[in-house]
Amino acid sequence: MKVVYIGHGSSGWTSATTLRAWDRNAEITIIDKKNYDAYHPCAMPYAIGGLWEDESPLIESLNYDMMKINFLRRHEALKIDRQNKKVSVKNLANNEVIDVEYDYLVICIGSKAKFPPIPGADGKNVHALKWIEDSAKIREAAAKASKAVVLGASAIGLEVATELAHRGIETVVLARSRIMRLLIDPDYANETVKLLEEKLPKLKFVIGVGINEIVLDENGIATKVTTDQGDFDCDFVVAATGIRPEVTLAQEAGLKIGESGAIVTDEELKTSDPNILAVGDCAETTHLISKQPINSAIATCCVRMARVAAMTIAKPGTLKFPGTMNNFIVPFIDLKVGSVGLIKKAAEDAGFEVVIAKIKTHNKPPYMPDAEELYFKILADKNTGKILGAQAIGPDSITDNLNIISLGMQNEMTFLELLQSDLCYAPAVNETIYPVTQALEMISRKMLRRKK
């Protein structure tokens, strides 16, 4: 059996190595344009912040020779011939084009950064953050800068902004709408902005702004960004206005593209062609709660998809991909923000009648000297009592609380069932009554009072 992978991000190498673990005889070929093996994009903001001298700790070498996997580095897939089951591949070193045959093809080519459609976006010091090379450019620019502008308020853009401000660079975030608008509700977005500006004096948010132009000098270097709320000087610009799935090859091959703009897949990650699978940023799946199509670029979702794709090929029918809740956690230096499931607007758009409980508490008993404030919110369906989502702001422990909610949601538990969870406790570790439990108690009172 010949299996070909196009792309070698987290989903690509996870799927290929999983397949090899289950099938020792498959002929596995990976096609990728990079000249290095795996890298860890989620950690690039930390490199920009100066955690390491360079990006080398983020590059991981995989022993594909030992695994008998044929890795075609610096090769680009040009065309998928579905009828003859082969991929035309160009060697970027010598421009030679060859055909690679497959029985199964896995498209895991990822996504591409979106640049804002404004004058000056092509400036030499205007950077997106997608590849290791981008991280190095931003880190090098930060080393000699005093002012930076970040366009957009995506999660990774805000990570970069907070890392730059933490380095002492005056950093302005310009955003047309609230931060992380698809991931957290407006009240928690506003609270996050307030807390970050308090913690990082060098960080400033300008929300609801119209961006006119990135002004370039005669050498093509960005010197300021003009907006309808004033001009902002800068030594460099980071464009964090989102990503879009890379589907060009799939479209040209006639594969079905979904509402989200990504490649349609089923629960086995098969596309409209049963011999072609798609995983990761380029694939569309289903939201577990809303049942709506979703293109998730969250790393944990991509890796889960990758394992299912490998099992679909190696052991058909043994593992299905049920969908995703698009869970995320993002660290802004010592402040973490996270979400699982649906935000309020998405829940209402999906037809749910939403009941919300919000609390402000601590991660540990207040008498502990290192206790920190923590914000937690739960959304539930009034009619069924099922949990629809949760959001949190605070220290590291919000991850544990959100994961409790996530597991409950995946098992379709009601708020009363989840309220009975048996959890661990010690004053030096957590509150006697977990924040998630406090929020569940509040939502139970709201829900049960409504039934009187």
Buried (B, 14 or more C-beta within 10 A) or exposed (E): EBBBBBBBBBBBBBBBBBBBEBBEEBBBBBBBBBEBBBBBBBBBBBBBBBEEEEBEEBBEEBEBEEBEBEBBBBBBBEBBEBEEBBBBBBBBEEEEEEEBBBEBBBBBBBBBBBBBEBEBBEBEBBBBBBBBEBBBBBBEBBEEBEBBBBBBBBBBBBBBBBBBBBBEBBBBBBBBEBBBBEBBBBBBBBBBBEBBBEBBEBBBBBBEBEBBBBBBEEEEBBBBBBBEEEEBBBBBBBBBBBBBBBBEBBEEBEBEBBEBBBBBBBBBBBBBBEEBBBBBBBBBBBBBBBEBBBBBBBBBBBBBBBBBBBBBBBEEEEBEBEBBBBBBBBBBBEBBBBBBBBBBEBBBEBEBEBBBBBBEBBBBBEEBEEBBEBBBBBBBBBEEBBBBBBBBBBBEBBBBBBBBBBEBBBEEBBBEBBBEBEEEEEEEEBBEBBBBBBBBBBBBEBBEEEEE
